[in-house]
Amino acid sequence: MKRTAMIGHLTPAHAGQTVTLQGWVNRRRDLGGLIFLELRDRSGLVQVQVEPDSAAFADADRLRAEYVAEIEGIYQARPESQRKGGLADYEVIATRVKVLNTAKTTPFELEKGDSVAEDIRLKFRYLDLRRPEMQRNLVLRSKAVAAVTEYLDREGFVQVETPMLTKSTPEGARDFLVPSRQNPGEFYALPQSPQLFKQMLMIAGYDRYYQLARCFRDEDLRADRQPDFTQLDMEMSFVELDDVLSTQEGLMAHVFRETMGVELPVPFPRMAYMDAMNLYGSDKPDLRFDLKFTDVTDLFQGGEFKAFAAAQAVKVIAAPELTRKQIDELERIAKQNGAGGLAWLKRDGDGFTGGISKFVTAQAAELIARTGVAQGGTLLFTAGEWKKAVGALGAVRLALRDLFDLAAGGPQFHVSWVTEFPQLEFDDESGTWTYMHHPFTAPHPDDLDLFGTDRQGEIRAQAYDLVLNGFEVGGGSIRIHDPAVQAKMFQAIGFSAEQAREKFGFFMDALEYGTPPHGGIAWGFDRLIMVMSGASSIREVIAFPKNNRGVDLMALAPSPVEPGQLADVGLSVAVSAD
């Protein structure tokens, strides 16, 4: 029979009617000759009561957890004393039960999924996906896709699919390579992003492009990374930086409004990269709470405390009162993030005790004035090379957030822009300059003359990152559209003319045929949905993810292939003895 409605779509108007429902048995209880069932589909759950003298009783008696069943019965209000609101106020008195399929005992209890080892959940992902929490995440994702499509279509964007098999390019992470059977010894690469193709769409005159692009990066995994992931990719022609940012703000606000009923305040605040690093120790600061660094380098420069006296930067953060055990844990985090240590002081009246207090007698009053540290509060310091000092204290700041639940008092979601990134950064290992974002990012026009000089580290990029609750959920830039500037950029990162042409010849040629000013952005779509849903990992918002070792435990991928398949593409496998 055709079902009346999905369970969650039943309304008080159905009360007193005969309904037909289909779904999975969530739970079964026998009580004094009565059988109580909970029937579940992805929209909701309803209680079913089967009377012992009902024609449905014998079939209901066969049902067990996760059996697939069809139930016909009278939909009615539960006794007033048993009502809990919503669907729980109603139940079905069964008149007919049909077993549509049986089920083996599941390897874990679905209701306890959050406490089950993740590898077990991933091995039986099709069962894990039955859990309401997982279904909510994927429904949220689906609604977000619909909202994105609606908004961008209204704004005149054209959806275009770009190739999945392309050329390997040096974009900062390792490519997944695909051997070509028809071209022995040659390889395609799976795209890390559609960067060059979307820029060529601008050259081709498509003005506004987008796609939900599948991308691939063969890199070490974390909770917010997967080897294959989804990117919301966009590009716009004849725009300046403000045009791109305002469009993205409208899109993000629309997505939150349509999927969660949340109103984001626009425009989003903007912060320069150097300010973000100096105040929060991160280029993706969590601004739901206000806990800034204070620079006290000048207070110690050339002084008696040698650990601070010659430091390039001395940064301090004012924390609540901490135990010694908590300080030790924070120091471990600081060292893990590159600091030599974590110095500390506890405020006691107009001075300090503990830690490095004997070295700061002369600076005590100024430290209190600058930091505003509370009575009994703790000052935490990092010192040394600037980037390590701010980065380590940034990690300590986030640990303090988690320790004292500091973000709880702020907005549920805080979105901001980080702008004015450096165009180039120096790689100490290779002794060469490299790009901070990618080699197609446009430099600030006022800084063009710095290319090739000893000040090229000061060149500002027209780049921007979209930050949500301390996660980078998007990154983009105004692109280089002048072939001469692109050539300067390649030279700055050590590409000879021959190397640049070998890697990017097709793109360099395209730039010569009337390239409009353009810019764009890519959202990490999985990461965005992770933050929106409150999940702890992007694996919780992807239907069939890999684990933290890059393995699909359900499909058992990666896996060996037949020797004949390797022979077809002219390959053999050498397995290390290690």
N, C-alpha and C positions, 0 to 999 in steps of 0.2 A: 504493500500500500504506500501511497505518497504521504510523506510526513506533513503534518499540519504546519509546523514552523520549527525553526531551530529553538532550542530550549530557552536561550536568553532572549528570544523575541516574543515569548509568550507575555501577554498583558492581562490585567484584571478583566478585560473584555472577554477573555477566553473562559472565565470561571463559569462552571456549570456545563461546559461543552465537552463533547468527546473529542480527544486529541490523539494524534498518532505521532510518537516521537521515536527518533533513532539515535543511537550513540553507543558509548562504552559504559559498562558497569564500573562505577567508581568504587563502590563499597556495597557489601551485602550483610545484613544482620537478620538473624532469626530471633523472634521475641514472642514467646507464648503462642506459638502456632502461626503468628503473622510473619510475613517476610517483608523487610524493608530494604529497598534498593536505592542507591543514588545513581541516576543516569546522567552521563556527562557528554556534551559535545563542546566544540571550541567556543561556543557562545555562552555557556553556563552549565549549571547543575541543578537538578530537581530531585526531590524525594518521591519515590514510588512505593505505595503500600499495596501488598497483595494479600487479600483475605483468604483464610484456609478453605472456604467453601467456593472460592472463585474458580472458574474454568481455566484461569491463567496460572493457578497455583503449581501444577505439575511442571509446566515449562519454566516457571520462575525458580522452582527448586533446583533446576539444573544450572542456573546462572552462577558464575563466579567472577571475581575481579578481572576486568579487562575483556570479558566476553563482549561481543558486539550484539546488540539486541534491538528489537523493535517492540515498543510498548504502546498499547492502546488503552485508554481509560478516561475517566472523568477528571477534569482539572478543577480543583476546588480549593477554597481557602482552608488553611490549617486552623485548628482550635486557637483561639486568641492567646491563650497562655503559652503557645509554642511559636508565636510569630517573632521574627527577628528583622523583618524589613526586606523589601524587594522580593526576589524569587523565593526566598526562604519562608515567605508567608503563605505559599501555595504548595500543594502536593497533587500527585496523580493517584487515583484509586484504579488499579489495573483491572481491565476486563479481558485483555488478551496479551500474551507475551510470546514473542517469536525469537528463537535463538538464530541470529544471522551468521554467527561464527564463534568458535571457541577460541581460547587463548591458553598458552602454557603459563605456568607461574612465572611472573616477571623476575629478572635477576636482581632487582632492587625495588623497594616500595616507592612508587611514584610520589606519594605525599611527603616522603623524606628525601626527595631529590637533592635539596641543598646540602645535605650532610653526607651524600654519597660521593665517593672518590670520583674526580672528574674523568679519569680514564675509563671507568666503568660506564659513566653516563655517555661518553663519546662513542664507546664501542656499541652501545645500544641506543644510538641517537634517536632513532625513530620512536623509541619509548620515551626518552627524555623530552622530546618535543610535544608529547601529550600533556605535559604538566602545564597548568594554567599560567604559571610565571613565564614559561618559554613562549607560550602562545600569545600572551600579552605583548612580549617583546617583538615578535615577528609581525603581529597586527600593527603595532606602533610603527614599525619599519615600513610596512606596506602603505600606511596612511601618509607617512612622510614622503614617500616616493610620489604618491598621488598629488600631494600639496606642491611639491617641487615642480612637477609637470604642469599643473594648473597655472602656477605663477609665471613660470618661464614662457609658457605658450602665450599667455596674456601679454607678456613684455616683448614679444616678437622674436624670441629665440628659436632657432632651428635645431632639431635633434638630428645629429649625424653620427653614425658608427664609424670608428676608425679601425685600422687593421690590428689583428691579434698576432700576426706573424710579421715581424719587422726586422730592422737592422740593429745590431748591438751598438750601443752608444755609451760613453762614459758619464753616467748620470749619478755617480756617487754610491751606488750599491750594486750588488752582483746580479747579472742577468740570469734568467732561466733560458737555456739554449735548446733549440730544436733542430736536429740534423735534417738536412734536405736529401731525400732519396734521389731526386732528379738531378741534383747538383752535388755529387759526391765530394766530401771534405768541406762542404760549406754549411753554414748554420743560419737559421733564423734566431731571433730573440723574442721572447714574450715581452710585451711592453711594460716598462715600469711606470709610464704615464703616456698619454697621447700628446705630449708637449709639442713636438715638431708638427704633427699632423694638424693640431688645432690652430697653430700659427699659420700653416699653409692654407687652412680654410679661410682665414682672414685675408690672406693674399688673394684667394680665389673670389673674394667679394661677398662672403656670407654674413658679415657684420656681427651677428650674434649667434653663437653656437653653444650647445650643451649636449652632454650624454652622461648616463650612469655607466662609467667605464670600468671594466674588469682590468686590474693591474696586477703585476707580479714582481716580487723582489725576493731574491735568494739571500736573506740576511737572518741574523739571529733574532729569535722571537721574544716578545714580551707580552704582557697582558693586553696591550693595545695595538698589537701587530699580528698579521697573518701573512703567509707567503703569497696567497692570492686574496685580493681585497677589492672593495668597490670604492670608486672615487666619483664624486659628482664634479664633473669637469665643465668649465665654462670659459668662454673667450668673447671679447667685445672689441669692435673696431671704432676708430674715431672717438676715443675716450681719453680722459685724464684720470689720475688716481682717484679723485673724489667721485667720479662717475661710477667706477667699479665698486667702490666701497658702499655708496648709497644704494646701489642695486642689490648688493649682497645683504645689506641691513634689512631691506624690504622683504627679501626672500626668507631670511632667517626668522624674522618676526612672523611672516605668514605661516611658515612651517610649524612654529610653536603654537600659534593661535589655532590652526586647523587640527593639529594632532593632539594637543594637550589642553587647549583652552587657556594657555598662559600668554599674557601680554608682555612682550619684551620692550623696555624703553629704548626708543631710537631718537637720535643717532647713538651708536655705541661709542663709549669713550675711546680715545686714542692715546697711545703712549710710545715714545721713541724707544728704540732698542736699548740705548745706553741708560735711559732712566729706568727701564724695567730691570735691567741687570743690577744697577747700583742700588735700587730701592728694594728689590725682591729676590735678586739672585737667580732670575729665570727669564727667558724670553717668552714664557707662557705662564705668567703669574696668575695664581688663584686670587682674585680680587673680591671674593665673597667676605673676606675679613681683612682688616687694616692693620697689618703688622709689618712696618717698614724697617729697613736698616738705617743706621746712622753712620756716616763716615767720620772716623776719628783719627785718620792717618796723621793729620797735622799735630795732634796732641802728643804723639809719641815719637815723631820723626827726630832722629838724632839724639834721643834720650837715653837713659840708663838701661831701660828694659830692652835688651838686645833682640829678643824675639819679635818685637814690634818696631824697633828703631829704624831698621833698614828695609822694612816691608814696603812693597809697592802700594799695598792697600791694607788698611785695618778697618774692618767693618764690625759693627756691634748691633745686637738685637735685644730689646728689652722683653724678657719673658716673665710669666708669673713665678711665684716661689717654686723652686724645684728641689727634690731630694737628691742626695748624692748619687743614688742608683739611676735616677732619671738623667742626671748630667752625664754619667758614664755612658748611657745608651745614646744620648745625643752626640757625644764625642765620637762614638763608634760610627755613627752615620756621617759625621763631618769627615772623618778619615776615609771612609768608604767613597766619599765624593771628592777626594783630592787634597783635603786639608792636612797639614802636619799635626794638628791638634785642635782642641776647642778650649780656649781660655774662658774663665768665668769669675764673676763677682756676685756677692749677695749684698744688697743694700741694707745698711744698719745705721739708721739715723741720717746724719749728714756725711757718712762715709761708707766704707765697704768692708766686709769680712770674707775670709775664705779665698780659695783660688789664687789669683795674682794680686790680692789686695795690697801686699807690701810694696808693689811696684807702682801703685797708682795714687799715692797720697796727694801728690801735687795736682793731679788731674781730677780728683774725686768730685769737686763741686761742678766742674764743667761737664763731666760725664752725666751727672744727675740732671743738669739743666738741659743738655742736648737730647738725652734719651727719654726723659720723663719717667724713669724707672720707679715703680711704686715701692713703698716701704716693704721690706722683706722680699722684694722681687729680685730676679736674677738677670745679670747682663751676660750675654754669650758673645765671644769674639772669635773671628777668624782673621788671619793675617798672612801675607805673602804675596805671590804673584796675583794680579788683580782678578783674572778670570777664575782661578782656583778658589780664591778667597770668597768671592761673591757666590760662586756656584755651590760651594760646600755649605755656606750659611743659608743659601736658598733651600737646600735639602733639610737643614735643621728647622727652618721656618715651617715647612710642610709637616715635619714630624711634630712640631708644637701644635699645629692645627689639629692633627689627629689625636694628640695626647689630651688636649683640653677642649676638643670639639668646637674650635673657634669659628668654623664656617656656619655653625647652626644658627647664629644670631643674624646672619646676613640674608641676602636674597637666595632663593632656591637655585636660580640660574643667573650667572653674571657673564655677559659677553663683552669683549673688548677687542680693540685692534692694537697690535704692536707693529710699528712702522720704522722707517729709516734704519734698516739693517745695514751693516757694512757690505759693500759690494764684494770685497775679497777678504780672505783670512789667510794667515801664514801657517803652513803645515810644517811644524818643527821636524817631523820625521823625514819628509822628503826634501825639506829646505826650499820649498817653492810656494808660490801663491796659488790658491785655489778659490773657487767660487763658494759663497756661502749658501746661495739658493740653487741656481743653475746658471749656465753660461749665457742664457738668453735674456736675463734680467737687465733692464735698462738702468744705467747709472743716472744719478741726479745730473741734470744738464749743467749745473754750475761746477761740477767736479770732473768734467771730461778731461781737462788739461792735466789732471793728476796721474793719468795712465802713463806708465813707463817711468815715473819718478820715484824717489824714495818716500813719497807721501801717498802712494797709491792705496795703502791701508786705510786712508781717511776717506776714500770715495764712498759716498752714500748710495745705496741702492734704492730704486723706487719699488721696494718690496714691502709686503704686508702679510701678517699672519692673523688669523681669526682665532681668538682664544675663548674657550668656554670652561669655566670652573677649573682652570689650571691645566686644561688640555688644549693642545693645538688641534683645532678641528678643520682648519683651512689655511692654505698658503698660496700666495700668488704675487704677481708683479706687473708693472708696465713692462712691455717687452722692447727689446732693441729692434727697430725697424730700419735703421740706416746701415747698409752693408759696411761702411767704413768703421762705424762704432763696433759692429760685431767683430770685425777683424782685429780691432784694438783689444777687445775682450779676450779673444782667443790667444793673442800674443801675451797678454798679462798672465794667463794661467799656463804659459809655457808651451803652447801648441805652435809648431812650425806651420808655415803655409801649407806644406804638404800634408801634415797630420790633420790639420783642420779640414782640408779638402777630402781626405780619405774618410774621415768620420762624418762630415756634414756637407759634403759637396752638393748634394741635391738641394739642401736647404739654403746654402749660400747662393746657389744659382737662382732659387725662387725669390730671394730678397731683392734681386736685381730687376724684378719685373713689376715695380710699382707697389710697394708694401705700405699699407696704411698704418698710422699710429694705432697700437692696439695693446690690450692688457687683459688679464684674466685671473682665474683662481681655480683651485681644486679643493673640494671639501673631502676630508676623510669620512666617508659616509658611515662606515661601521662604527668608527669612534664617536661620531655625533650621536648615533642612536644609543650607544653604550651610555653616554652621559645623560641623555634625555630619560632613559629608562631606569637609571640608577644602578645598572649592572656593574659588576666588578671587573669584567673582562669583555672584550669584543666577541669572544667565543659564545657569550650568552645572547648575542643578537644576530648571529650568523647561523643559518639552518644546519649546515654541515661543515663545521670548521676543522682545522688541523689542531693537534695538541701543541704543547709548548716545545716539542721536538720536531714540529713540522710534519707529523704523521696523521693520516686519516685512519683512526683505529677501527672504524666501521668497514670501510671499503678496503682496508689494508694497503694503502698507498703511502709512499712509493713502494714499488715491488720490482723484482727481477722481470726481465722480458725474455722471450724465447731467442735462442741463438740466431734463428733465421731472420728475426726482426732486426737484430743488430747487423747481420750480414747485408741486409737490404740497403742499409744506410752507410755501409763501409766502416762500421765501428766494432771494436772489441773492448772488453772490460777488464781492467787490471785492478784487482782488489788488494788493498794494502794488508800486510800481515798484522798490522796494529789493529 
